[in-house]
Amino acid sequence: MPAHTLPDFRAIEAAAARIAPHAHRTPVMHSRSLDALAGAELHFKCEHLQRVGAFKFRGACNAVWSLDEADAARGVVTHSSGNHGAALALAARTRGIRAHVVVPEGAVRSKLAAIEAYGATLHRCAPTIAAREEAAERVRRATGATLVHPYTDPRVIAGQGTAALELLREIDGLDVLLTPVGGGGLIGGSALVARALAPGIAVFAAEPAGAADAYESLRRGTRVTDLVPDTVCDGLRGAIGAINLELLEACAVRVLTVDDADTLAAQRLIAARLKQVVEPSSAIALAAVFAHRDAFAGRRVGIILSGGNVD
Protein backbone atom coordinates (compact mmCIF):
# COMPACT_ATOMS: atom_id res chain seq x y z
CA MET A 1 0.00 0.00 0.00
CA PRO A 2 1.64 3.30 -1.05
CA ALA A 3 2.48 5.71 1.76
CA HIS A 4 0.01 8.34 0.47
CA THR A 5 -2.95 5.93 0.18
CA LEU A 6 -5.66 6.02 2.82
CA PRO A 7 -6.42 2.59 4.27
CA ASP A 8 -9.95 1.19 4.16
CA PHE A 9 -11.89 -1.39 6.15
CA ARG A 10 -10.64 -4.24 3.96
CA ALA A 11 -7.06 -3.27 4.84
CA ILE A 12 -7.95 -3.50 8.54
CA GLU A 13 -9.50 -6.96 8.09
CA ALA A 14 -6.36 -8.05 6.22
CA ALA A 15 -4.20 -6.62 8.99
CA ALA A 16 -6.16 -8.58 11.61
CA ALA A 17 -5.40 -11.83 9.81
CA ARG A 18 -1.77 -10.84 9.23
CA ILE A 19 -0.95 -10.00 12.86
CA ALA A 20 -3.04 -12.75 14.48
CA PRO A 21 -0.05 -15.10 15.00
CA HIS A 22 1.92 -12.36 16.78
CA ALA A 23 -0.38 -9.91 18.60
CA HIS A 24 -2.46 -10.52 21.72
CA ARG A 25 -6.24 -10.39 21.57
CA THR A 26 -6.62 -8.12 24.58
CA PRO A 27 -9.51 -8.39 27.06
CA VAL A 28 -12.43 -6.00 27.49
CA MET A 29 -13.06 -4.91 31.08
CA HIS A 30 -16.12 -3.43 32.74
CA SER A 31 -16.66 -1.82 36.16
CA ARG A 32 -20.11 -1.21 37.67
CA SER A 33 -18.64 1.39 40.03
CA LEU A 34 -17.14 3.37 37.13
CA ASP A 35 -20.48 3.12 35.31
CA ALA A 36 -22.20 4.62 38.34
CA LEU A 37 -19.69 7.47 38.56
CA ALA A 38 -19.88 8.22 34.85
CA GLY A 39 -23.61 7.78 34.36
CA ALA A 40 -22.81 5.60 31.35
CA GLU A 41 -21.95 1.98 30.55
CA LEU A 42 -18.21 1.79 29.92
CA HIS A 43 -16.35 -1.05 28.20
CA PHE A 44 -12.54 -0.82 28.27
CA LYS A 45 -10.45 -2.46 25.54
CA CYS A 46 -7.21 -3.15 27.40
CA GLU A 47 -4.42 -2.39 24.93
CA HIS A 48 -2.08 -1.66 27.83
CA LEU A 49 -1.95 -5.48 28.02
CA GLN A 50 -0.83 -5.74 24.39
CA ARG A 51 2.77 -6.77 23.60
CA VAL A 52 5.19 -3.90 24.44
CA GLY A 53 2.36 -2.55 26.62
CA ALA A 54 0.59 -0.56 23.91
CA PHE A 55 -1.63 -0.76 20.82
CA LYS A 56 1.40 0.39 18.83
CA PHE A 57 2.47 -3.22 18.33
CA ARG A 58 -0.54 -3.85 16.10
CA GLY A 59 0.45 -1.21 13.56
CA ALA A 60 4.15 -1.97 13.62
CA CYS A 61 3.51 -5.69 13.23
CA ASN A 62 1.22 -5.15 10.26
CA ALA A 63 3.77 -2.89 8.59
CA VAL A 64 6.63 -5.36 9.10
CA TRP A 65 4.70 -8.40 7.88
CA SER A 66 3.33 -6.47 4.88
CA LEU A 67 6.84 -6.13 3.40
CA ASP A 68 7.93 -8.36 0.56
CA GLU A 69 11.02 -10.48 1.12
CA ALA A 70 13.43 -8.12 -0.65
CA ASP A 71 12.32 -5.07 1.32
CA ALA A 72 12.17 -6.98 4.59
CA ALA A 73 15.77 -8.13 4.14
CA ARG A 74 16.90 -4.49 4.25
CA GLY A 75 15.15 -3.89 7.57
CA VAL A 76 12.95 -1.08 8.88
CA VAL A 77 13.56 2.35 10.36
CA THR A 78 11.48 4.82 12.34
CA HIS A 79 11.80 7.70 14.75
CA SER A 80 10.28 7.36 18.21
CA SER A 81 10.99 8.13 21.83
CA GLY A 82 8.74 5.43 23.18
CA ASN A 83 6.07 2.87 22.39
CA HIS A 84 6.25 2.85 18.58
CA GLY A 85 10.01 2.35 18.64
CA ALA A 86 9.67 -0.63 20.97
CA ALA A 87 6.77 -1.97 18.91
CA LEU A 88 8.71 -1.80 15.65
CA ALA A 89 11.76 -3.37 17.26
CA LEU A 90 9.71 -6.33 18.51
CA ALA A 91 7.79 -6.67 15.26
CA ALA A 92 11.08 -6.77 13.34
CA ARG A 93 12.37 -9.44 15.72
CA THR A 94 9.31 -11.61 15.02
CA ARG A 95 10.35 -11.58 11.36
CA GLY A 96 14.08 -11.84 11.98
CA ILE A 97 14.98 -8.53 10.36
CA ARG A 98 16.87 -5.45 11.51
CA ALA A 99 15.22 -2.40 13.04
CA HIS A 100 16.71 1.09 13.35
CA VAL A 101 15.10 3.57 15.72
CA VAL A 102 16.02 7.25 15.79
CA VAL A 103 15.56 8.57 19.34
CA PRO A 104 15.75 12.17 20.56
CA GLU A 105 18.15 13.25 23.27
CA GLY A 106 16.40 13.42 26.63
CA ALA A 107 14.00 10.55 25.95
CA VAL A 108 12.86 8.47 28.94
CA ARG A 109 15.62 5.98 29.73
CA SER A 110 13.28 3.10 30.53
CA LYS A 111 11.63 3.43 27.11
CA LEU A 112 14.98 3.52 25.35
CA ALA A 113 16.05 0.44 27.29
CA ALA A 114 12.93 -1.35 26.09
CA ILE A 115 13.64 -0.45 22.46
CA GLU A 116 17.19 -1.76 22.78
CA ALA A 117 16.07 -4.89 24.61
CA TYR A 118 13.94 -5.86 21.61
CA GLY A 119 17.06 -5.73 19.45
CA ALA A 120 16.86 -2.41 17.62
CA THR A 121 19.85 -0.22 16.77
CA LEU A 122 19.46 3.22 18.34
CA HIS A 123 20.44 6.41 16.49
CA ARG A 124 20.37 9.58 18.57
CA CYS A 125 19.41 13.05 17.39
CA ALA A 126 18.38 16.49 18.63
CA PRO A 127 14.97 16.64 20.39
CA THR A 128 12.94 18.14 17.54
CA ILE A 129 10.58 16.57 15.02
CA ALA A 130 12.65 18.02 12.17
CA ALA A 131 15.84 16.45 13.54
CA ARG A 132 14.09 13.11 14.01
CA GLU A 133 12.78 13.04 10.47
CA GLU A 134 16.11 14.12 9.00
CA ALA A 135 17.99 11.44 10.95
CA ALA A 136 15.49 8.73 9.97
CA GLU A 137 15.83 9.68 6.31
CA ARG A 138 19.63 9.56 6.64
CA VAL A 139 19.46 6.04 8.11
CA ARG A 140 17.00 4.97 5.44
CA ARG A 141 19.31 6.11 2.63
CA ALA A 142 22.35 4.48 4.24
CA THR A 143 20.73 1.12 4.94
CA GLY A 144 17.94 0.77 2.39
CA ALA A 145 15.56 0.13 5.26
CA THR A 146 11.83 0.82 4.84
CA LEU A 147 10.52 3.79 6.79
CA VAL A 148 7.62 2.89 9.09
CA HIS A 149 6.23 6.19 10.32
CA PRO A 150 4.62 6.12 13.78
CA TYR A 151 1.19 7.20 12.53
CA THR A 152 1.03 8.43 8.92
CA ASP A 153 1.82 5.03 7.40
CA PRO A 154 -1.44 3.44 6.11
CA ARG A 155 -0.17 -0.01 7.10
CA VAL A 156 0.27 1.26 10.66
CA ILE A 157 -3.20 2.84 10.69
CA ALA A 158 -4.74 -0.40 9.43
CA GLY A 159 -2.98 -2.45 12.07
CA GLN A 160 -3.99 -0.10 14.84
CA GLY A 161 -7.60 -0.28 13.70
CA THR A 162 -7.68 -3.96 14.62
CA ALA A 163 -8.14 -3.08 18.31
CA ALA A 164 -11.47 -1.41 17.52
CA LEU A 165 -12.35 -4.30 15.21
CA GLU A 166 -12.04 -6.73 18.12
CA LEU A 167 -13.92 -4.43 20.49
CA LEU A 168 -16.93 -3.83 18.22
CA ARG A 169 -17.21 -7.51 17.34
CA GLU A 170 -17.09 -8.51 21.02
CA ILE A 171 -19.44 -5.88 22.50
CA ASP A 172 -22.71 -5.44 20.66
CA GLY A 173 -24.73 -2.26 20.60
CA LEU A 174 -22.15 0.36 21.48
CA ASP A 175 -23.37 3.93 21.05
CA VAL A 176 -19.93 5.57 21.26
CA LEU A 177 -16.33 4.69 20.45
CA LEU A 178 -13.63 6.72 22.21
CA THR A 179 -9.82 6.70 21.91
CA PRO A 180 -6.98 9.11 22.68
CA VAL A 181 -5.52 11.12 19.79
CA GLY A 182 -1.93 12.20 19.23
CA GLY A 183 -0.64 11.62 15.71
CA GLY A 184 -3.97 10.03 14.81
CA GLY A 185 -3.15 6.44 13.89
CA LEU A 186 -5.36 4.76 16.48
CA ILE A 187 -8.37 7.04 16.08
CA GLY A 188 -8.07 6.95 12.28
CA GLY A 189 -8.13 3.16 12.12
CA SER A 190 -10.81 2.97 14.81
CA ALA A 191 -13.07 5.41 12.99
CA LEU A 192 -12.84 3.36 9.78
CA VAL A 193 -13.94 0.27 11.70
CA ALA A 194 -16.80 2.13 13.36
CA ARG A 195 -18.13 3.45 10.08
CA ALA A 196 -18.01 -0.04 8.51
CA LEU A 197 -19.48 -2.07 11.37
CA ALA A 198 -21.72 0.45 13.17
CA PRO A 199 -22.49 3.43 10.90
CA GLY A 200 -24.64 5.13 13.53
CA ILE A 201 -22.02 5.06 16.28
CA ALA A 202 -20.54 8.34 17.53
CA VAL A 203 -16.74 8.47 17.39
CA PHE A 204 -14.79 10.69 19.78
CA ALA A 205 -11.09 11.37 20.37
CA ALA A 206 -9.65 12.67 23.63
CA GLU A 207 -6.80 15.18 23.35
CA PRO A 208 -4.81 17.14 25.98
CA ALA A 209 -5.85 20.79 26.25
CA GLY A 210 -2.13 21.60 26.20
CA ALA A 211 -1.56 19.77 22.90
CA ALA A 212 -4.84 20.34 21.08
CA ASP A 213 -3.61 20.43 17.48
CA ALA A 214 -6.19 17.90 16.23
CA TYR A 215 -9.00 19.91 17.84
CA GLU A 216 -7.67 23.14 16.34
CA SER A 217 -7.10 21.54 12.94
CA LEU A 218 -10.73 20.42 12.75
CA ARG A 219 -11.99 23.76 14.06
CA ARG A 220 -9.95 25.81 11.58
CA GLY A 221 -10.39 23.46 8.64
CA THR A 222 -6.64 23.24 8.07
CA ARG A 223 -3.83 21.21 9.64
CA VAL A 224 -2.23 23.02 12.59
CA THR A 225 1.42 22.14 13.19
CA ASP A 226 2.82 25.12 15.08
CA LEU A 227 1.40 24.44 18.56
CA VAL A 228 4.02 23.78 21.25
CA PRO A 229 2.74 20.86 23.35
CA ASP A 230 2.54 21.27 27.12
CA THR A 231 1.06 18.15 28.65
CA VAL A 232 1.85 15.23 30.94
CA CYS A 233 0.59 12.93 28.15
CA ASP A 234 3.97 12.29 26.52
CA GLY A 235 2.45 9.90 23.97
CA LEU A 236 0.07 12.58 22.65
CA ARG A 237 2.50 15.40 21.90
CA GLY A 238 2.93 14.59 18.21
CA ALA A 239 1.11 16.75 15.66
CA ILE A 240 -1.83 15.15 13.86
CA GLY A 241 -0.71 13.61 10.57
CA ALA A 242 -2.08 14.83 7.25
CA ILE A 243 -3.74 11.56 6.22
CA ASN A 244 -4.89 11.06 9.82
CA LEU A 245 -6.66 14.41 9.81
CA GLU A 246 -8.25 13.45 6.51
CA LEU A 247 -9.65 10.31 8.13
CA LEU A 248 -11.00 12.27 11.11
CA GLU A 249 -12.80 14.63 8.76
CA ALA A 250 -14.13 11.86 6.53
CA CYS A 251 -15.41 9.85 9.50
CA ALA A 252 -16.89 12.84 11.38
CA VAL A 253 -14.75 12.31 14.48
CA ARG A 254 -15.31 14.81 17.28
CA VAL A 255 -12.25 15.76 19.35
CA LEU A 256 -12.71 16.53 23.06
CA THR A 257 -10.01 18.39 24.99
CA VAL A 258 -9.09 17.41 28.53
CA ASP A 259 -7.02 19.15 31.22
CA ASP A 260 -4.02 17.25 32.61
CA ALA A 261 -5.40 17.40 36.16
CA ASP A 262 -8.51 15.51 35.03
CA THR A 263 -6.38 12.98 33.18
CA LEU A 264 -4.25 12.25 36.26
CA ALA A 265 -7.40 11.85 38.35
CA ALA A 266 -8.72 9.34 35.81
CA GLN A 267 -5.40 7.46 35.87
CA ARG A 268 -5.76 7.03 39.63
CA LEU A 269 -9.40 6.01 39.24
CA ILE A 270 -8.49 3.27 36.75
CA ALA A 271 -5.92 1.94 39.21
CA ALA A 272 -8.44 2.02 42.06
CA ARG A 273 -11.50 0.59 40.27
CA LEU A 274 -10.15 -1.55 37.42
CA LYS A 275 -6.89 -2.44 39.22
CA GLN A 276 -5.01 -1.57 36.03
CA VAL A 277 -1.95 0.61 35.53
CA VAL A 278 -2.18 2.85 32.46
CA GLU A 279 -0.19 5.88 31.33
CA PRO A 280 -1.74 9.37 31.23
CA SER A 281 -1.92 9.20 27.42
CA SER A 282 -4.30 6.27 27.96
CA ALA A 283 -6.26 7.52 30.98
CA ILE A 284 -7.24 10.67 29.09
CA ALA A 285 -10.02 8.69 27.37
CA LEU A 286 -11.80 8.03 30.67
CA ALA A 287 -11.10 11.62 31.74
CA ALA A 288 -12.96 12.82 28.65
CA VAL A 289 -16.08 10.93 29.78
CA PHE A 290 -16.13 12.85 33.06
CA ALA A 291 -15.11 16.18 31.53
CA HIS A 292 -17.78 16.02 28.81
CA ARG A 293 -20.63 14.19 30.54
CA ASP A 294 -23.37 15.34 28.18
CA ALA A 295 -21.73 13.48 25.28
CA PHE A 296 -21.79 10.13 27.09
CA ALA A 297 -24.63 10.15 29.63
CA GLY A 298 -26.80 7.05 29.45
CA ARG A 299 -24.86 5.60 26.51
CA ARG A 300 -22.88 2.39 25.96
CA VAL A 301 -19.29 3.54 25.45
CA GLY A 302 -16.33 1.57 24.11
CA ILE A 303 -13.02 3.01 25.35
CA ILE A 304 -9.62 1.93 24.08
CA LEU A 305 -7.01 2.06 26.85
CA SER A 306 -4.02 2.65 24.64
CA GLY A 307 -0.96 1.93 26.78
CA GLY A 308 0.46 1.11 30.19
CA ASN A 309 4.11 2.17 30.02
CA VAL A 310 4.49 4.42 33.04
CA ASP A 311 7.31 4.59 35.58
C-alpha positions as a printed Julia matrix, in Angstrom:
311×3 Matrix{Float64}:
   0.0     0.0    0.0
   1.64    3.3   -1.05
   2.48    5.71   1.76
   0.01    8.34   0.47
  -2.95    5.93   0.18
  -5.66    6.02   2.82
  -6.42    2.59   4.27
  -9.95    1.19   4.16
 -11.89   -1.39   6.15
 -10.64   -4.24   3.96
  -7.06   -3.27   4.84
  -7.95   -3.5    8.54
  -9.5    -6.96   8.09
  -6.36   -8.05   6.22
  -4.2    -6.62   8.99
  -6.16   -8.58  11.61
  -5.4   -11.83   9.81
  -1.77  -10.84   9.23
  -0.95  -10.0   12.86
  -3.04  -12.75  14.48
  -0.05  -15.1   15.0
   1.92  -12.36  16.78
  -0.38   -9.91  18.6
  -2.46  -10.52  21.72
  -6.24  -10.39  21.57
  -6.62   -8.12  24.58
  -9.51   -8.39  27.06
 -12.43   -6.0   27.49
 -13.06   -4.91  31.08
 -16.12   -3.43  32.74
 -16.66   -1.82  36.16
 -20.11   -1.21  37.67
 -18.64    1.39  40.03
 -17.14    3.37  37.13
 -20.48    3.12  35.31
 -22.2     4.62  38.34
 -19.69    7.47  38.56
 -19.88    8.22  34.85
 -23.61    7.78  34.36
 -22.81    5.6   31.35
 -21.95    1.98  30.55
 -18.21    1.79  29.92
 -16.35   -1.05  28.2
 -12.54   -0.82  28.27
 -10.45   -2.46  25.54
  -7.21   -3.15  27.4
  -4.42   -2.39  24.93
  -2.08   -1.66  27.83
  -1.95   -5.48  28.02
  -0.83   -5.74  24.39
   2.77   -6.77  23.6
   5.19   -3.9   24.44
   2.36   -2.55  26.62
   0.59   -0.56  23.91
  -1.63   -0.76  20.82
   1.4     0.39  18.83
   2.47   -3.22  18.33
  -0.54   -3.85  16.1
   0.45   -1.21  13.56
   4.15   -1.97  13.62
   3.51   -5.69  13.23
   1.22   -5.15  10.26
   3.77   -2.89   8.59
   6.63   -5.36   9.1
   4.7    -8.4    7.88
   3.33   -6.47   4.88
   6.84   -6.13   3.4
   7.93   -8.36   0.56
  11.02  -10.48   1.12
  13.43   -8.12  -0.65
  12.32   -5.07   1.32
  12.17   -6.98   4.59
  15.77   -8.13   4.14
  16.9    -4.49   4.25
  15.15   -3.89   7.57
  12.95   -1.08   8.88
  13.56    2.35  10.36
  11.48    4.82  12.34
  11.8     7.7   14.75
  10.28    7.36  18.21
  10.99    8.13  21.83
   8.74    5.43  23.18
   6.07    2.87  22.39
   6.25    2.85  18.58
  10.01    2.35  18.64
   9.67   -0.63  20.97
   6.77   -1.97  18.91
   8.71   -1.8   15.65
  11.76   -3.37  17.26
   9.71   -6.33  18.51
   7.79   -6.67  15.26
  11.08   -6.77  13.34
  12.37   -9.44  15.72
   9.31  -11.61  15.02
  10.35  -11.58  11.36
  14.08  -11.84  11.98
  14.98   -8.53  10.36
  16.87   -5.45  11.51
  15.22   -2.4   13.04
  16.71    1.09  13.35
  15.1     3.57  15.72
  16.02    7.25  15.79
  15.56    8.57  19.34
  15.75   12.17  20.56
  18.15   13.25  23.27
  16.4    13.42  26.63
  14.0    10.55  25.95
  12.86    8.47  28.94
  15.62    5.98  29.73
  13.28    3.1   30.53
  11.63    3.43  27.11
  14.98    3.52  25.35
  16.05    0.44  27.29
  12.93   -1.35  26.09
  13.64   -0.45  22.46
  17.19   -1.76  22.78
  16.07   -4.89  24.61
  13.94   -5.86  21.61
  17.06   -5.73  19.45
  16.86   -2.41  17.62
  19.85   -0.22  16.77
  19.46    3.22  18.34
  20.44    6.41  16.49
  20.37    9.58  18.57
  19.41   13.05  17.39
  18.38   16.49  18.63
  14.97   16.64  20.39
  12.94   18.14  17.54
  10.58   16.57  15.02
  12.65   18.02  12.17
  15.84   16.45  13.54
  14.09   13.11  14.01
  12.78   13.04  10.47
  16.11   14.12   9.0
  17.99   11.44  10.95
  15.49    8.73   9.97
  15.83    9.68   6.31
  19.63    9.56   6.64
  19.46    6.04   8.11
  17.0     4.97   5.44
  19.31    6.11   2.63
  22.35    4.48   4.24
  20.73    1.12   4.94
  17.94    0.77   2.39
  15.56    0.13   5.26
  11.83    0.82   4.84
  10.52    3.79   6.79
   7.62    2.89   9.09
   6.23    6.19  10.32
   4.62    6.12  13.78
   1.19    7.2   12.53
   1.03    8.43   8.92
   1.82    5.03   7.4
  -1.44    3.44   6.11
  -0.17   -0.01   7.1
   0.27    1.26  10.66
  -3.2     2.84  10.69
  -4.74   -0.4    9.43
  -2.98   -2.45  12.07
  -3.99   -0.1   14.84
  -7.6    -0.28  13.7
  -7.68   -3.96  14.62
  -8.14   -3.08  18.31
 -11.47   -1.41  17.52
 -12.35   -4.3   15.21
 -12.04   -6.73  18.12
 -13.92   -4.43  20.49
 -16.93   -3.83  18.22
 -17.21   -7.51  17.34
 -17.09   -8.51  21.02
 -19.44   -5.88  22.5
 -22.71   -5.44  20.66
 -24.73   -2.26  20.6
 -22.15    0.36  21.48
 -23.37    3.93  21.05
 -19.93    5.57  21.26
 -16.33    4.69  20.45
 -13.63    6.72  22.21
  -9.82    6.7   21.91
  -6.98    9.11  22.68
  -5.52   11.12  19.79
  -1.93   12.2   19.23
  -0.64   11.62  15.71
  -3.97   10.03  14.81
  -3.15    6.44  13.89
  -5.36    4.76  16.48
  -8.37    7.04  16.08
  -8.07    6.95  12.28
  -8.13    3.16  12.12
 -10.81    2.97  14.81
 -13.07    5.41  12.99
 -12.84    3.36   9.78
 -13.94    0.27  11.7
 -16.8     2.13  13.36
 -18.13    3.45  10.08
 -18.01   -0.04   8.51
 -19.48   -2.07  11.37
 -21.72    0.45  13.17
 -22.49    3.43  10.9
 -24.64    5.13  13.53
 -22.02    5.06  16.28
 -20.54    8.34  17.53
 -16.74    8.47  17.39
 -14.79   10.69  19.78
 -11.09   11.37  20.37
  -9.65   12.67  23.63
  -6.8    15.18  23.35
  -4.81   17.14  25.98
  -5.85   20.79  26.25
  -2.13   21.6   26.2
  -1.56   19.77  22.9
  -4.84   20.34  21.08
  -3.61   20.43  17.48
  -6.19   17.9   16.23
  -9.0    19.91  17.84
  -7.67   23.14  16.34
  -7.1    21.54  12.94
 -10.73   20.42  12.75
 -11.99   23.76  14.06
  -9.95   25.81  11.58
 -10.39   23.46   8.64
  -6.64   23.24   8.07
  -3.83   21.21   9.64
  -2.23   23.02  12.59
   1.42   22.14  13.19
   2.82   25.12  15.08
   1.4    24.44  18.56
   4.02   23.78  21.25
   2.74   20.86  23.35
   2.54   21.27  27.12
   1.06   18.15  28.65
   1.85   15.23  30.94
   0.59   12.93  28.15
   3.97   12.29  26.52
   2.45    9.9   23.97
   0.07   12.58  22.65
   2.5    15.4   21.9
   2.93   14.59  18.21
   1.11   16.75  15.66
  -1.83   15.15  13.86
  -0.71   13.61  10.57
  -2.08   14.83   7.25
  -3.74   11.56   6.22
  -4.89   11.06   9.82
  -6.66   14.41   9.81
  -8.25   13.45   6.51
  -9.65   10.31   8.13
 -11.0    12.27  11.11
 -12.8    14.63   8.76
 -14.13   11.86   6.53
 -15.41    9.85   9.5
 -16.89   12.84  11.38
 -14.75   12.31  14.48
 -15.31   14.81  17.28
 -12.25   15.76  19.35
 -12.71   16.53  23.06
 -10.01   18.39  24.99
  -9.09   17.41  28.53
  -7.02   19.15  31.22
  -4.02   17.25  32.61
  -5.4    17.4   36.16
  -8.51   15.51  35.03
  -6.38   12.98  33.18
  -4.25   12.25  36.26
  -7.4    11.85  38.35
  -8.72    9.34  35.81
  -5.4     7.46  35.87
  -5.76    7.03  39.63
  -9.4     6.01  39.24
  -8.49    3.27  36.75
  -5.92    1.94  39.21
  -8.44    2.02  42.06
 -11.5     0.59  40.27
 -10.15   -1.55  37.42
  -6.89   -2.44  39.22
  -5.01   -1.57  36.03
  -1.95    0.61  35.53
  -2.18    2.85  32.46
  -0.19    5.88  31.33
  -1.74    9.37  31.23
  -1.92    9.2   27.42
  -4.3     6.27  27.96
  -6.26    7.52  30.98
  -7.24   10.67  29.09
 -10.02    8.69  27.37
 -11.8     8.03  30.67
 -11.1    11.62  31.74
 -12.96   12.82  28.65
 -16.08   10.93  29.78
 -16.13   12.85  33.06
 -15.11   16.18  31.53
 -17.78   16.02  28.81
 -20.63   14.19  30.54
 -23.37   15.34  28.18
 -21.73   13.48  25.28
 -21.79   10.13  27.09
 -24.63   10.15  29.63
 -26.8     7.05  29.45
 -24.86    5.6   26.51
 -22.88    2.39  25.96
 -19.29    3.54  25.45
 -16.33    1.57  24.11
 -13.02    3.01  25.35
  -9.62    1.93  24.08
  -7.01    2.06  26.85
  -4.02    2.65  24.64
  -0.96    1.93  26.78
   0.46    1.11  30.19
   4.11    2.17  30.02
   4.49    4.42  33.04
   7.31    4.59  35.58
